[in-house]
Amino acid sequence: MQRPLTASLLTALALTLGLAGCSGAAAPEVKDTRAPTVPSGVTATAGSATTVHVMWSAATDDRAVSGYAVYREGRKVKDLPATTLMTDVVGLAPATLHRFTVRARDAAGNVSPPSATVTATTLRAAAEDRTPPTTPAALRATSDGSRAVTLRWSAAKDDTEVTAYDVYQADTRIHTVPGTATTAHVTGLRPGTAYAFTVRARDAAENSSPDSTPADLTTAPSPGAPANTAPTRLTVTAAKGAITVTWTPPDTGAPVTHHELHLNGRFATTIIWGTAPPPGRASYTFPVQDPPGTRYTVTLRAKLPDGTWGDLSAPRTVVVGARSDSRRS
């Protein structure tokens, strides 16, 4: 005969079922208490009487670095995202020694110790200067593996003094070196990617020279990765109401009948030849109605024989109506 469940048996059964249910529950997430590593390679370069350019190498974290903070004389002056490894600190006193440190943070709010302190002395305030330096000449790029490049150029001249050289990639400044330098080492590149670099000289009054002639470079691909398929020898010129793009299509083993044109990183149009594409160099002109001074960064990629799109070309920047003659950049 089945015995009725007593109160004590019911309590024991409920406890057993409760423990069984808890055994399958997800373990609580471990709290992140580990701070990122200290940012290394911090440098500070005075760019004018009131600005200093600060750069550093990326920190690491057991999960992810979420940002950086820049300090001047121990007081925070900049909060930056994790993708930014350089900044200009502005509004400084002329002819003054300034001290800078950088700290990394993660999403949990853990903050690294401060980096080594670096110093820079802002330049003396000078009389009004509106004359920019001359253009840096003979820019050349040498690959340092698949993720870095060394740039070299001939010094620019200025009526007062060249105080800095700024390195640009796709019309974005990515590096700065003192005015006494004629080389720069750029890291953090992607393997198997086409790049175009330009350099501008700058003086103490923040006058910048025109862009140097671009230096193209395609980094080595990762082991086992296919060769780069980007169009090469890209030139872009602006005339009244139009921009002309000229390039050499990639060698794909078959005629390249389609190219995609990208402006400022966005798809603009597909260039299609209805019959056989032109031999050798290709050219395309499109109208523009933008006001003078509008800047475009142009890239191209080709449609490959398997129907996929190839690699993007090294970029070129052009200024609409900046001069009466066409500008090549």
Secondary structure by P-SEA (a helix, b strand, c coil): ccccccaaaaaaaaaaaaaaaaaaccccccccccccccccbbbbbbccccbbbbbbccccccccccbbbbbccccccccccccccccccccccccbbbbbbbbbbcccccccccccbbbbbbcccccccccccccccbbbbbbccccbbbbbbccccccccccbbbbbccccccccccccccbbbbccccccbbbbbbbbbbcccccccccccbbbbbccccccccccccccbbbbbbcccbbbbbbccccccccccbbbbbccccccbbbbccccccccbbbbbbbbcccccbbbbbbbbbbcccccccccccbbbbbcccccccccc
